[in-house]
Amino acid sequence: MEGSKRLRDRASRYAKTAIKLEEENQMKNAALYYSRAVKTLSKMLELHPPSNLKTIYENRIHSYKKKIKEIVTTLETKGKKEKSPKEDKLDEGIIVEKTDIGWDDIGNLEDAKEGLKEASVWPIKRPDLFTGARRPWHGILLFGPPGCGKTLLAKAVANNVEATFFNIDSAILLSKWFGESEKRIKELFKEARKNRPSIIYVDEVESLAGVRKDTEHEAMNRVKTVFLSQMDGLNSSNESVIVIGSTNLPEKIDIAFRRRFERRIYVPPPNEAARKKILRIHLRSTDIAKDVDLDHIAKRTEGFSGHDLELLVREAAMEPVRELANKQLLFKENAEIRKVTMHDFKMALEKRRPSLDRQEREKYRQWAEKFAN
């Protein structure tokens, strides 16, 4: 279970990104990040109800939802003016991009990389070999703790095969404000086929592919059925379109979706060697002193995710800046900033804590033993 502070911080990051995107007039993406903030704060209130702050967070959720509704109304009005009725379009909740993430940008995770190359890169690059019993996989599930590189892995696949990357937010895809989710899902797969090779990446896929309940709304069941049908359509063809779902909650995936995700790849928290490599990656553009001992830091950071390590590096890198500020030199034109030292990392380690405990890591390992392939 994710901690309250981690969820609150994540929601804050999403909201800040949304505000920045709105200021830059990137309204579709702003709505996407407001939706992620809503979902994260709602999850925080569900798992860790803070009695004294509940009203504040509920008001914040209401405010973000209002923002989304305003953006949608604006875009719909603008769309009616600018687009003909017959024009195909993908809308809010779907970011279409070309990625520049390479395998070397991801620290270790060699087993996950090899699994992805075999399941996606090889079939797209050598379709002549992947027929009959070697027909390609069209559904891949990446599962594991948050912040360990699932999104980066999916983007690296897309970059390696020069694929169009459809980054899907399932919360917006299913949002009542947008409506007609079944049509939008069909349109998504149509666009993916048109722009193949394509990767359809569904983050937090459990929102869409969660275990079905008797109390579930009929509309939600229809949406799930349409998505499953579209995935089946890929499996019956040899098109270079792959659905990659990622989740921190693999146990919540419905069995029908789990069956469609034929390849299920565990993305574990980094081991000591991987942590050292991740630290190196995040320090590439930072001046560090000779006394910085990455081996020692890697040993001290058991349980840290890749994202935790990034935050640790950023925290250590801030120490020289704080030092300038304390000396009232921060805004002096010729003031030089010193290199990051081992002492800075020791200070950072006092402030940063791992986001995973042993019990949580064991839960993922057990699910991997049972379902990963």
C-alpha positions, 0 to 999 in steps of 0.5 A: 500500500502506498503511503499518504505522503507519497500519494499527496506528493504525486497529486501535487506534481500532477496538479503543478504540471496541469497548471503549467500545461494550461498556461502553455495552452496545452489544454488536452494534456492539462486535462489529463494531468488534472484527472491524474491529480483527482484520481491520486487524491481520491485514492489517498482519501480512500486508503488514508482518510485524514480526518482533519484535512479531509475537507481540504482535499475534497475541495481540491478534488472538486476544484480539479474536476471543475477545471477538467469540465471547463477545459472539456467544454472549451475544447468541444466548443472549439472543436465544433468551430474548427473541425468538420463532422467527418474528421477523425480525431483522438482527444483528451486522455490520449497523448500521441508522441514519438519517444527518444528513450533508449535502453541505456537510459534505463538502469539495468532491468535486463530481464525485463528488457530482454522480455520486451525485446523478444515480445515486441521489438523482434516481431516488429523488426522481423515479421517474416519470422513471427508467423504460425506458432511464432505469431507475435504477442499483442498484449504485454503487462508490465507490473511491479512497484511504482517508480521502477521504470515501467513507463520508460521501458514502454517508451524505449520499445517504441523508440527502438522500433520507431513506433507511434506511442499512444500514452493513455490515461484510462481515468480520462478515457472512461470519464463521464465528461467525455462520454461515448467511451466505446467509440473512443476506444474503437477510434484509438485502435483505428488510429493505432493501426493507421499509424503502425507500428504503434504502441498503445500504452495504458498506465494504471491499467487496473482502472480499465481492466479491474476485476469485474463486480456484480455492482459494476455499472453496465456501461463500464462492462460494455467498455471492458468488452469493447477493449477486450474485443479490440485486443482480440482483433489484434491477436487474430492479425499480424499487425504491428500494434501492441498494447502494453499495460502497466500496473502497481496492483497486478492482483486487481487485474481481471482474469479476462484481461490477464489472459489477453496480456499474454506476456506478463513481465515483472519490473522489480525494484533495483538491486544493488548493481542496478541502483549504482547504475541508476545513480550514475544515470541521474548524475550524468550532468552533475559535477560531483567530487571525487569522494562520492562513493556510489558503491556505498550509496547503492548499499545504503539504498535497499528498497529505493525505487528508481524514482526514489533514487532520482529524488535522492540525487536531486536532494543531494544536488540542492545542498550546494545551492542551499549553501550559497543561499545561506552565505547570501551569494545565491544571486551574486553574478560571479558566485561559483557553485561547488561540486556535490560531495559525499557529505551532501549524499549523507544529508540527503539520505537522512531526509529520503526514505525508501517507498517500499518495505520488505512486505510489499516487495515480497507481495510483488515477488509472489505474484511474479512467481505465480503469473509472470512469464 
